[in-house]
């Protein structure tokens, strides 16, 4: 029984050694790929950070423009119509007073 166990352990060790010999070059390649992954991941993180900063700046500009547009719309919709209406109401009155003054000063 012990001989079978030793034989099985020896076979396992031989198989593992053969696999290690066969995959030694692949392990080196995997290690080099892992080493290359470090600068690539740093470059991607830097690029992602720049994209996030750019998006934040663009959103800030869009919000500022929308605020400016809302102020302009508020001026156009809140201030100008009453001014126009007052002008339409007061223009005939001003014209009538002007005509009356002109007739009375002759």
C-alpha positions as CSV (number, residue, x, y, z in Angstrom):
1,X,0.0,0.0,0.0
2,X,2.8,2.4,0.9
3,X,4.6,1.6,-2.3
4,X,1.5,2.5,-4.3
5,X,1.2,5.8,-2.5
6,X,4.8,6.6,-3.1
7,X,4.5,5.6,-6.7
8,X,1.4,7.8,-7.1
9,X,3.2,10.8,-5.4
10,X,6.3,10.2,-7.6
11,X,4.1,10.2,-10.8
12,X,2.5,13.4,-9.6
13,X,5.8,15.1,-9.0
14,X,7.1,13.9,-12.5
15,X,3.9,15.2,-14.2
16,X,4.3,18.6,-12.4
17,X,7.9,18.9,-13.3
18,X,7.1,18.1,-17.0
19,X,4.3,20.6,-17.0
20,X,6.7,23.2,-15.5
21,X,9.3,22.6,-18.1
22,X,6.7,22.8,-20.9
23,X,5.2,26.0,-19.6
24,X,8.3,27.8,-18.4
25,X,8.5,30.0,-21.6
26,X,4.8,30.7,-21.2
27,X,5.3,31.8,-17.6
28,X,8.0,34.2,-18.7
29,X,5.7,35.6,-21.3
30,X,2.9,36.0,-18.8
31,X,5.3,37.7,-16.4
32,X,6.3,40.2,-19.1
33,X,2.7,40.8,-20.1
34,X,2.0,41.5,-16.4
35,X,4.9,44.0,-16.3
36,X,3.6,45.7,-19.4
37,X,0.2,45.9,-17.9
38,X,1.4,48.3,-15.2
39,X,2.3,51.3,-17.5
40,X,-0.7,50.6,-19.7
41,X,-3.0,50.7,-16.7
42,X,-1.3,53.9,-15.5
43,X,-1.8,55.5,-19.0
44,X,-5.5,54.4,-19.0
45,X,-6.0,55.8,-15.5
46,X,-4.4,59.1,-16.6
47,X,-6.5,59.3,-19.7
48,X,-9.6,58.5,-17.7
49,X,-8.8,61.3,-15.3
50,X,-8.3,63.7,-18.1
51,X,-11.6,62.7,-19.6
52,X,-13.4,63.2,-16.3
53,X,-11.9,66.6,-15.8
54,X,-12.8,67.6,-19.3
55,X,-16.4,66.4,-18.8
56,X,-16.6,68.4,-15.6
57,X,-15.4,71.5,-17.3
58,X,-17.8,71.1,-20.2
59,X,-20.7,70.5,-17.8
60,X,-19.7,73.7,-15.9
61,X,-19.7,75.7,-19.2
62,X,-23.1,74.2,-20.2
63,X,-24.6,75.1,-16.8
64,X,-23.2,78.6,-17.0
65,X,-24.6,79.0,-20.5
66,X,-28.0,77.7,-19.5
67,X,-28.0,80.1,-16.5
68,X,-27.2,83.0,-18.9
69,X,-29.9,81.8,-21.3
70,X,-32.4,81.6,-18.4
71,X,-31.5,85.2,-17.3
72,X,-31.9,86.4,-20.9
73,X,-35.2,84.6,-21.2
74,X,-36.3,86.1,-17.9
75,X,-35.4,89.5,-19.1
76,X,-37.2,88.9,-22.4
77,X,-40.3,87.3,-20.9
78,X,-40.6,89.3,-17.7
79,X,-39.3,92.8,-18.4
80,X,-39.8,93.4,-22.1
81,X,-43.6,92.6,-22.4
82,X,-44.6,95.0,-19.7
83,X,-42.4,97.7,-21.2
84,X,-44.0,97.1,-24.6
85,X,-47.5,97.1,-23.1
86,X,-46.8,100.3,-21.2
87,X,-45.4,101.8,-24.4
88,X,-48.5,100.8,-26.3
89,X,-50.7,102.3,-23.6
90,X,-48.7,105.5,-23.1
91,X,-47.9,106.2,-26.7
92,X,-51.4,107.3,-27.7
93,X,-51.7,109.3,-24.4
94,X,-48.4,111.0,-25.1
95,X,-49.4,111.7,-28.7
96,X,-52.7,113.2,-27.5
97,X,-51.0,115.4,-24.9
98,X,-48.5,116.5,-27.6
99,X,-51.2,117.4,-30.0
100,X,-53.1,119.2,-27.3
101,X,-50.1,121.2,-26.3
102,X,-49.4,122.0,-30.0
103,X,-52.9,123.3,-30.5
104,X,-53.0,125.3,-27.3
105,X,-49.7,127.0,-27.9
106,X,-50.6,128.3,-31.3
